[in-house]
Amino acid sequence: MTQLDGITWMGQVIWLFVILSSLYVFFYNYYGPFLFISKICRTLKIKSHYKSFIFYSFLNIDTRFKYYNIIVSNF
């Protein structure tokens, strides 16, 4: 079997490294910018809506506190 041959083993490892590194570079150059742009867009969207998230969270807590006070006062 050629896979177990000690003479060709190092050449197979080198070609494996060359092929995998070229695939990595290809996919990184092809899909990398798309992934980074979508991550940047999501980060900017979260930062721009952060204050509204805090405001709505405050309203939710305030509303729950009022309901709790109504329940406690009627009990």
RAQUI-V15910 format. One record per residue. N is the residue number from 1. RES is the residue in one small letter. NEAR is the number of other ideal C-beta (glycine too) atoms within 12 Angstrom. Layout:
# RAQUI-V15910
N|RES|NEAR, N|RES|NEAR
This chain:
# RAQUI-V15910
1|m|7, 2|t|10, 3|q|12, 4|l|9, 5|d|11, 6|g|12, 7|i|10, 8|t|14, 9|w|15, 10|m|12, 11|g|15, 12|q|17, 13|v|14, 14|i|13, 15|w|14, 16|l|15, 17|f|14, 18|v|14, 19|i|14, 20|l|14, 21|s|14, 22|s|14, 23|l|15, 24|y|15, 25|v|14, 26|f|13, 27|f|15, 28|y|15, 29|n|14, 30|y|12, 31|y|15, 32|g|15, 33|p|13, 34|f|14, 35|l|15, 36|f|14, 37|i|13, 38|s|14, 39|k|14, 40|i|14, 41|c|14, 42|r|14, 43|t|14, 44|l|13, 45|k|14, 46|i|14, 47|k|13, 48|s|12, 49|h|15, 50|y|14, 51|k|12, 52|s|14, 53|f|15, 54|i|12, 55|f|13, 56|y|14, 57|s|15, 58|f|14, 59|l|14, 60|n|14, 61|i|14, 62|d|14, 63|t|14, 64|r|14, 65|f|14, 66|k|14, 67|y|14, 68|y|14, 69|n|13, 70|i|12, 71|i|11, 72|v|10, 73|s|9, 74|n|8, 75|f|7
